[in-house]
Amino acid sequence: MVFLKKNCITLILSLLILPLTLFAGGTPSPEGAKAYFIDLKDGDTVISPLLIRFGLTEQMGIAPALADWPDSGHFHLLIDKKRPNPNRPISNNNLHLHRGQTEATVELSK
């Protein structure tokens, strides 16, 4: 079993921290927009493989990478990684849900 802590799993979204510009076009997220985990809370004990589902408040929509849709973006998941520079693109070495997916199954190391 793997114990999740705030610093263990870092969710980086192109929409998470306002007004970061992690997605193409560099436009800020609308006021009040927030991304979150569905069914996961800080301190939860989980087993691998783990289905991670992402949620997004109604101020924004989910779109594939490079889609030029207003108020939309896609998710990135970084596990046991440093938080990247918000002014630079996130590498594809991490889980990059570039097709607009809202969930992913991941294998966690022990």
C-alpha positions as CSV (number, residue, x, y, z in Angstrom):
1,M,0.0,0.0,0.0
2,V,1.1,3.5,-0.7
3,F,0.4,6.4,1.6
4,L,-0.4,9.6,-0.3
5,K,0.9,12.8,1.1
6,K,0.6,16.3,-0.3
7,N,4.3,16.2,-1.3
8,C,4.1,12.7,-2.7
9,I,1.6,13.3,-5.5
10,T,1.7,16.6,-7.2
11,L,-1.0,17.3,-9.7
12,I,0.0,19.9,-12.2
13,L,-2.7,21.0,-14.5
14,S,-2.7,23.6,-17.2
15,L,-5.6,25.0,-15.1
16,L,-4.7,24.5,-11.5
17,I,-2.9,27.6,-10.2
18,L,-4.1,30.9,-11.4
19,P,-2.9,32.6,-13.4
20,L,-0.1,30.2,-14.5
21,T,0.3,29.8,-18.2
22,L,1.1,26.1,-18.7
23,F,-0.8,25.6,-21.9
24,A,-0.4,26.8,-25.4
25,G,-1.4,30.4,-25.9
26,G,-0.4,31.5,-22.4
27,T,-3.9,32.6,-21.5
28,P,-4.9,32.7,-17.8
29,S,-7.6,30.6,-16.4
30,P,-10.9,32.2,-15.6
31,E,-11.3,33.5,-12.0
32,G,-12.4,30.7,-9.7
33,A,-11.4,27.8,-11.9
34,K,-10.1,24.9,-10.0
35,A,-8.9,21.4,-10.8
36,Y,-9.2,18.5,-8.2
37,F,-9.0,14.8,-7.7
38,I,-12.2,12.9,-7.7
39,D,-12.3,10.1,-5.1
40,L,-8.9,11.0,-3.7
41,K,-8.1,13.0,-0.6
42,D,-4.8,13.9,1.1
43,G,-3.9,11.2,3.5
44,D,-5.8,8.4,1.7
45,T,-4.2,5.0,1.6
46,V,-4.3,3.4,-1.8
47,I,-3.2,0.3,-3.7
48,S,-1.6,0.0,-7.1
49,P,-2.7,0.1,-9.8
50,L,-4.6,3.2,-9.0
51,L,-7.3,4.8,-11.1
52,I,-6.9,8.6,-10.8
53,R,-9.9,10.7,-11.9
54,F,-9.6,14.5,-12.4
55,G,-12.3,17.1,-12.0
56,L,-12.7,20.6,-13.1
57,T,-15.0,23.4,-11.9
58,E,-17.5,24.7,-14.3
59,Q,-15.6,27.8,-15.3
60,M,-13.4,25.8,-17.6
61,G,-13.7,22.9,-20.1
62,I,-11.3,20.1,-21.0
63,A,-9.7,20.1,-24.4
64,P,-6.9,18.2,-26.2
65,A,-3.5,19.8,-26.2
66,L,-3.0,22.5,-28.8
67,A,-6.8,23.0,-29.1
68,D,-7.5,26.7,-29.4
69,W,-10.7,26.7,-27.4
70,P,-11.4,29.5,-24.9
71,D,-11.3,28.7,-21.2
72,S,-10.1,25.1,-21.7
73,G,-7.0,23.0,-21.0
74,H,-5.8,19.5,-20.2
75,F,-4.2,17.7,-17.3
76,H,-0.7,16.6,-16.3
77,L,0.1,14.2,-13.5
78,L,3.5,14.3,-11.8
79,I,4.2,11.7,-9.1
80,D,7.2,12.1,-6.9
81,K,8.6,14.9,-9.1
82,K,9.6,18.4,-8.4
83,R,7.1,21.0,-9.4
84,P,8.1,22.3,-12.8
85,N,8.6,25.9,-13.8
86,P,5.1,27.2,-14.7
87,N,6.5,29.4,-17.4
88,R,7.9,26.5,-19.4
89,P,6.3,23.6,-21.2
90,I,6.0,20.3,-19.2
91,S,7.9,17.5,-20.8
92,N,6.3,14.4,-22.1
93,N,8.3,12.3,-19.7
94,N,5.4,12.7,-17.3
95,L,1.8,11.5,-17.5
96,H,0.5,14.0,-20.1
97,L,-3.2,13.6,-20.7
98,H,-2.9,15.5,-24.0
99,R,-6.1,14.1,-25.6
100,G,-8.3,15.7,-23.0
101,Q,-8.6,12.5,-20.9
102,T,-10.0,12.9,-17.4
103,E,-8.7,9.7,-15.8
104,A,-5.6,7.5,-15.9
105,T,-4.5,4.3,-14.3
106,V,-1.1,4.4,-12.8
107,E,1.3,1.8,-11.3
108,L,2.7,3.1,-8.1
109,S,6.2,2.2,-6.8
110,K,6.6,1.0,-3.2
